[in-house]
Amino acid sequence: MPITKSAKKEMRKTQRRTVTNKAVRSKAKTMITKTENLIAAGDIDAARQTLVSAISALDGAAEKKIIHRNNAARRKSRLMKKANKAAAQTPQNPK
């Protein structure tokens, strides 16, 4: 337990930050999971829409330094790779 006044204040600040950071991190992970599930289900159009949201959530987390920018870039790259691979495998409907 902190003893000094400044250490107690720092502990309170850390607890507040932890709650907000956890929410941002959780949102990014949720969007990634939704996108991956849609890709696996073969719903490419819906997957592209959630992909935009997932990329936005990852960029926001990286901008706030909740996750490292390279971590965000790696996750975005992997998502895009899965989405592009799934889009290439599905037959295109001529209109």
HELIX and SHEET records of a PDB file:
HELIX    1   1 LYS A    5  ALA A   41  1                                  37    
HELIX    2   2 ILE A   44  GLU A   63  1                                  20    
HELIX    3   3 ARG A   69  GLN A   89  1                                  21    
END                                                                             
